[in-house]
Amino acid sequence: MTRPFELFDLNLPELRRRAVQAARGEAPFDVLVVGGTVVDVITGELRAADIGLVGPLIASVHQPGTRSDAASTINARGSFVSPGLIDTHMHIESSMVTPQAYAQAVVPRGVTTVVWDPHEFGNVCGMAGVAWAADAVIDLPLRVILLAPSSVPSAPGLERAGADFGPDALEKLLARPDIAGIAEMMNMRGIIEGDARMEGIIQAGLSTEKLICGHARGLSGSDLQAFITAGVTSDHELVSGADLMEKLRAGLTIELRGSHDHLLPEFVEALNTLGHLPQTVTLCTDDVFPDDLYDKGGLDDVVRRLVRYGMKPEWALQAATVNGARRLGRQDLGVIAPGRRADLVLFEDLQEFAARRVIVSGREVAAGGALLSPPSPAEASPLLDTMRIDPLSADDFRVVSSGQRVRLATIDRPRFTQWGDIEADVRDGFVVRPEAATLIAVAHRHGLADAKPKVGFLTGWGVWKGAFATTVSHDSHNLTVFGQDPHDMALAANAVIAAGGGLAVAADGEVKAVLPLPLAGLVSPAGLAEIASGFAAIRSLMDELVTWQPPYLVFKACFGATLACNAGPHQTDMGIADVVTGRLLETPVLSVLE
């Protein structure tokens, strides 16, 4: 994607001519970075070198102290100079802030390129949401490589989003020069089983020879082989060290993600046992909550944790730079070498990776932990007024049934769900929630279908003392409500509806906290500090109201509980859906017993 400070084509003859002259000592550099230790991500060496820049180009990497002719000099003494970090798979919307606020958070930490799948905006606002995403990043000091959302919705026929992107929509998006490929292909069963819709979407990517990114959670053996053979070339949905190795051996580019921290030590152990870092291992954040982004950062935090868990710093930086650039087909990025684009980060050390200064395309854009010129916010009217749902009552969160006792289908366990069943009483025409169950309700909020919630029962979700409502609910982002008391659930839901989308907690008959996210029900126009504080307050409240059982029963599980493209039963706005079997129950009542 082209932005104002990258309008120079690196291959313009006058630019190359001037850079060659500077490299030969026949002309001065524009900028000279002196005294630093270069992290060579090709050889793994740490070596003293000075770096001469001409416009956006690195013109020379040479022995320290041998040149002093430059329009300006940057003192890098005591710093490790690394290529800019490349995040190969992420969703800005998951941080609940605008691209401008996101750039302000990550660029000063050394992240210079991100690969953004805006499928959250696509699922809510359709093509207008993707178009907004493309426009919103044009003036950023962060290089944003945009992908075309492939999963709108992620499980067609089992859930409804605010739009529907079939092959024709993908062809239109991929025809745009600012779209680099197809974002994570989440409908795994459709791809493996040769669904015509998914074949058409993949063919759109194959025809353009652009990236086709994957989401292969739980796939192994013949299913994994079929998924890759269809045309998918990457995956970030790793579940174990063995899974990592199988996917590496199958030739996938690995987007090793930081959002599942409990798995990272196992991944590091597997790679260390291998004895080298494959060129196909890249790093990504995937989803970062706003308080984590504010406190810990983005991809720099992933690098930091990998090193803490035993990965060599040189390997972590290789994965975060040159390996990512290779994946993207960007020969200009990821390496400190002559003729490459001048994306440089001056880190204090190779343990904490605190960035002192950041250079993007030859221009210093951040220093001392802040952008030198904060970007202006993008006009966001296309993302407003997306809560097309009327206020709800407590009875909307009850399950209607005849008889006096029933057998219910349940959704057992967070993340790796499975079918279960349980018996329950019926009183006054409504099912009485079994003591071992938690209610989950999903209401279509995009105005394309009936907005009455579909209610189900979760087991293995701990004891709840209140209710939580959210429109951040992957990936169709319908209004999703959890709790044990229908009155509290209605309170939380209506607080979110009134806020134009967002998060809310209710307990003991009152709303305890609300975080408004009026842009598509996903994002706030406020700054990161404010959103981080509001989100942290809700997270803290939820810790008081729910008995979590890590690593799977955690607050984050609430946001992925409706992810119907993953194996096992999931509650959607259409009922309880299972993508593997194609089963869809409009009501959890399996049978009336008496």
N, C-alpha and C positions, 0 to 999 in steps of 0.2 A: 504494500500500500504506500502511495507517495504522499508525503507531507511536506510542508513548506521548507523545513531545514534539510530535506533530502531531495530537493529538486535537481541537484547536480547528479547527473548520470556519471557513475564512476568511470565510464568508458569514453567520456568526452575527450577528444584528442587534445584540446588545450589544457585540460586538467592533467591528463597523463603526461603531457610534454613538460609541464611545469614541475610535476612530481619527480619525473626522471631527472630533470636538471638539479632539483634540490638533493636527490639521492646521490648525484655525482659531485655535489659540492659547488655547482655552478650557479646556484641560486639559494637564497635562504629558505628555511622552513617557515611555515606560518606559526606553528607551535612546536616547541621542543619539550618533551617530558624527560626530565633528567633525574638520575640518582636512584631509580627504583630497581626492584628485583622482579624481572619478568617471569611470570608463570607460563612456561612453554607447554601448552596442552597437547602438543603433538609428541614431543619427546619425553615429557614428564620432568624436564629439568627446571630448576630455579636458577636463573642466571642474571647477573648484572648487565643492564643494557639501557641505553637511551633510545627514545622513540621520536622520530621526526614526522610531523604531520603537515600535509598540504591540503587545505580544504578538508573534505571528508575522508581523504586517503591517508593511510600510513605509507609514507614514502621511504622510510628507512628505519631499521632496527639495528643499532650499531654499538660498538664498544663505548662504554661510558667516558665522557670527558673529551671525546675526539671532535665534537662539533659544538659550537656555541652561537652560530648564526641563525637567529629566528626572530620573528616579530614579537613573540611572547614566549615565556618559559614557565613551565609548571614544575615545581620542586616535588619530586616523589621520594625523597630520601626517607628511608625507614618504612616504605610502603611496598606491598606486593602488587604488581600491576597485572591484572587479569583481563581477558576479554569480557565484554558485557554478558551478563547471565541471560539465558534463553529459556523461558517457560513454555514447554511444548504442548501443554493442554491445560486450559483453565476457563473459568466462567467468572467474569467480573461481577455479574449479578449476585453471585454467592456471597460477596463481601458487602452487599446491600448499599453500595455507594455508586456514584457515577464514574465513568471512565476517567474524568478529570481528577476526582478525589483518589481514585485507585493509583493513577500515575504519580500523584504527589506522595503517596505512601511507599511505592516500590522503587521508583527510579533513584531516589537518593540512597537506596540500599544496594544499588548495583544491578538491578534488573533493567535491561535495556530493550528486550524483545519479549513479547508474549504472543501465544497463539490462542486466540479467543474464539470459543464456540458460543455464540449468543443465542443458544437454543432456548434459554429461559425467556428472553424477549420474544423470540419467534413463537413459542408456545402460547404466549399471552396476546401479543399484538400482531402476529403474522408477519407478512412481508414488510409492513411499516416498521415493525420492531427491528428487523435486520437492517433496513435502510437507515434507521436512526443510529444504530450501532456503528455503521460504516461512517456516517457523517460526524459522529461524536468524537472520533479518534483522530481526525485529520490534523488538528493543531497540537497534538500532544507531543511532548519530548520522549514519549514511550513508543517504540515501534510495535504496532498492533497488526498482527497477521490474522485476518478474519477468515473464518470458515463458514460454509453453508450448513445450517442445521439440518440434520437428516432425520431427526426424531421428533417430528411435530405431527401427531403425538408420538410417544415412544412405543406405545402398544396399540396400534390402530384396531378398532373394533372392541377393545376392552376398556378404553377410556376416551374422554373427549377433552380437547384443549381449546384454545381460542382460535386455532387455525388448523389447517391440514396441508402439509407439504408432501405432495406426491412427486413422481418423476418429472412432470412438467415444471413444477416449482423449482426443483433442483437444477434443471437445465437452464432456467432463466438466471438463477443465482450464479451458477458456474460460468455463465457467459460473461459475467462481470470481471474485469481485470483485477479488481480489488478483493476478489474472493479466491483464496488459495487452494481450496479443496473442500471435501465433504467432512463435516465434523463427525464425532463418534457415532458409529452405526450401532444403535442400541437394541434394535429389534433382531436379536440373535437368532431366534427360532425361524423368523421369516426368511432370513438370509440362508440359513442352513437347509431349510426345507424348500427353497426355490420359489418363495412367494413372488408373484409377478410385480407387485409394487416395489419390493426391495430389490429385485433384479433390475428394474428400471432405474431406481435411484443409483445403484452401483454402476450401471452402464453409463449414466450421465457423467460419473467421475472418470471411468475408464476412457471414455471418448475424449475427454478434455486433457487426459494425462495429468490430472491434478491429484493432490493427496486424497487418500481414502482412509479415514481414521476409524479405529475400532473401540468396542466395548465388549470384552470377551469374558465376562465374569463367570467362572465355573466351567468354562469350556475346556474339554480335554479330549484326547484320542481322536476318533474320526470326526466328531463334531468340530473340534478346533481346526482340523485339517480342512474340512469343508468350508468353514468360515473364512479361512485365509485364502483358499483356492478361489472363492467367489470374488476376491479382489481387495479385501481388507488388509492393511499393512502395519497397523500399530495397535497397542493395547495398554491401558493403565489400570485395568481391573484385576490386579494380582491378589491372590488370597494366601499364598505360601511361597516358601523358597522353591519347593518342587514345581509349583505352577510357574514361577519365574523362569526356571531352567527349561521347562517344556516349551514355553513360548519363545525363549531365545533360540532354542534348537529348531523351532519351526520357522525362524526367520523374521519374526515380528520385530518392529522397532518397539522397545519398551519405554513407556513414559512412566518412570518410577515416581509415584506420587507421594507427597508429604501428608496428605489428609488422613491417612490411616497409619498413625505413628507406631502403633503396637506391632506392625508388620516389618518396619524398617530394619530392626536388628537382624531378623531372619534373612532379609534380602542381602544385607551387607555380608553376613556370614557365608551365604551361598556364593556371592561374587568373589569374596576373598579366597574361598576354597578353589574357585576356578583359577585364580592366580593372575588374572588380567581383567581389565575392563573391556568388554566387547564394544565395538563402535556403535552398536545398535541400542545401547543403554543411554537414554536421555532422562531428564528430570522434569517434573511438573508439580503444580500445586493442586490442580483440579478445583477444589472448593476451599476457601479460607473465610472463616467467620470474621466479622468486622473487629471484634475485640482482639482476636489473634493477629489479624493484619496490623492493627495499631500497636500492639505490644511486641510482636515477634517478627513481623515482616512477611514477605512472600517467598519467592524461590530462594532467597538468601537463607531463610530459616531452614529450608529443606537441606541445603548444602551443609549448614552448620550442624544439623542433627545427624546427618549421615557420617560426618567426620567424628562426631561425639560417639557414634555407635561402632566406630572402628574402621571406617573407610579412609583410605589415603586422601589427603586434601587434593592432591593432583588428580586423582581419579574423579572425585566429586566435581571439581571444576571442569574436567574433560567432559563429563556427562552433561554439565550445565552450559557448555559453550560449543565446542567444535562438534560434538556428537549431535547436538540439537540443530546446528547449522547444516550438517550433512543431511539430516532428516528432512529439512525444509528445502534442500536444494539451493541453499544460499551460500555460494562460495565466497561471498564478500564478508561473511560474518564468522565469529567464533574463534578467530586465531589472531594473535599479535604477530603480524608478518607484513613485509612490504607488499603493496598492491591491494591490501584488504581494507575494509571500511574501519574507520577509527572509532570503534566502540570500546572504551577502556574504563576499568574501575580500579581505583587505588585503595586496596584493602590494608587495614592496620596489621593484620596477621592472618594466618591460615587456620585458626581455630574458631574465633568468634566472627570473622569476616565483616567487621565494621567498615563501612565504606567512607573514606575521607573525601574523595572527589569522584565525579562520574562524567565521562565524556561520551557523547553520542554523535556519530558522524562528524567528528572533528571539533565539535563545540562542547565546551564545558557547560553542563546543564544543572549540575547539583554539587553542593559542597556543604560539609558540616551537617549532613542529615536533612537538608532541605533543598527544594528546587530553587534555582536562581530566579526564574520567572514563572510563577504559578500560572497554569492555563486558565482561560475563562470557561465557565460552565456552558454546556451546550443547551440550546433551547429544547425543552422536553415535552411540549404539548402532545406529541403523538403517543406518549406513554400514560397520559392521564385518563381518569374516569374508566377504569377497567373492572370495577366492582359492580357487575350487572346482576345484582341479587338483592332481594328485599330482606328486611330483618326477619329473624327466625325465632321460633318459640321453643320451649322445653320439649313439647311433644314431637317436634321435628327430629329430636335426638333419641326417640324411642322406636322400638321395632314392634310393628303391629302383628298380632297373631290371634287366631281363634284357639279354642280349647283351654285347658288348664295347665298343661305341661307339654314342653316341646323339646326336640333335639335340635341343637344349633351347630352350624359349621363355624369353626373358629380359625383364626390366623395365629399360628403358634410361633413364637420367638421373633425378635427383631432381626433385621438384615438377612439371615438365611432362613426364610419363612418355610413353614410346612403346614399342611392341613391338619386340623384337629376337630374334635366335636365335644360337646358338653350338653348336659340337660339343664333346663331352666323352667321356672314357674311362669305362668301367665296370669296377670292381674289386671282387671278392668280393660281387657283387650290389648294390653302391652306386655311384652316379655320383660320379666324382672331380671336385671343384670345379675349373672352368677357372681358370687363373691370373688372367684378366681380370675375374673375377666375385667378388661378395661374396654371402654367404648371407643370406637373410632368412627368418625362420620366424615364423608366427603361430599361437598355440595358444588355442583357445576356453577362457576361464577362468571363465565364469559358471555352469557347471553345467547348461546346457541342451542340450549336444551333446558329441560326442566331443572330448576335450581333446588328442588327438595333434596335434602341430604340422603345419601345411602349410608345406612348404619351397619357396622359390623362389630365383632367381638375379638379382641386381642387376648392371648394368653401368654404368660412368660414376660409380661411388661411391668412387673412390680406392682406396688401399691401406690395409687394416686390419691392425693388429698385435694385436688383441684382440677382445673381444666386449662387446656392450652389450645389456642386457635392460631392458624398461620395460613397465609396465602403463598408463602415460600414452601412449596410442596412438590418435589420433583416427580415428573418433569412437566406435567400438565398444569401445575400450579393452580389447582382448584382450592377452594376453601376447605381446609382439613382441620378437624377438631378432635382432641383427645380428652378423656376424662371418665369419671365414674358417676357424676351427678348431672343429669340433663339440664338442670337450671343453671349450673355454673357453665356448662358447655354453651348454652344459648347466650349467656352474658359475654363470654369471651368472643364468640362468633360475631355478635352484634357490634362489639367494640372494634373489631377488625373491619367490618363492613363500613362502619361510620368513619373510620380513619382512611378509607379509600384503599385498604389493603395493609398488610403488615403482620405483626405478632401481638398477641394479647394473652394475659394470664388472669384467670378468675378463681376465687376460692371463697368459701363461706358466704356465698351470696353477694359478693362484690368484685368488681374489676380491680385487680391489684397493680397491673402495669400494662401499658400499651406502647408499642414501637410502630409509629406510622411509617409505611413505605408506599407513598402515593404514586410513584412511578411504576406502572405495571403491577403494582402490588408486590414488588420485589426490591425496589431501590428507593432511597431517599435523596433529595437534592442537598441535604445538609452535609456538613463536613464529616470526615471519618471520626474525629474525636468524639463528636456528639453521638453518632450512631454506635460507635464502639461502647460508649458509656451506657446507652439505652439497652443495647443487646446484652451487655454484661449483667445489667440489673435483672433482666428477664431470665437469663441463664441461672443467676444466683437464686431467684425465686423458685425456679423449677427444681433446683437441687434440694430445696426445702420441702417441696410438695411431692416429689417422686423418689422412690427408692431405686436408684440406678444400679446396674450390675455390669460394669465394664468387662470386656471391651466392646460388646455389641449393644447392650442396653445402656445407652448414653443419650444425652440431650440431642445430639446430632441425628440419632436414629429417627426422631420425629419428622425430620425433613425429607427422609428417603422412604418412609413407610408406605408410600403410594407408588413406588417405582415399579410399575406393572410389567416392564420389559424384563425384569429379573425373574429367575425361576422361583416357583412357589406362589402361593396365594397372596394377593395384595388388594386392599380396598381402593376402589376408584369411584368416580361419580356415577358409574353404571352398576356397581355392585362389587362382589368379591370375584376377582379375575385371576386366572392362572394361565400364563402365556404358553407353558409347556403343553398342557392338555387342551387349551382353548376353552376351558370351563369358565362360565360366567354365571354367578348366582345373584339375582336381583335382590333376594332377601336371604339372610343367614338361616332362616327357619327351614330345616331339612324335613322335619316331619312333626305332626301333632301326636303326642303319645297318649294323651287322655283329655 
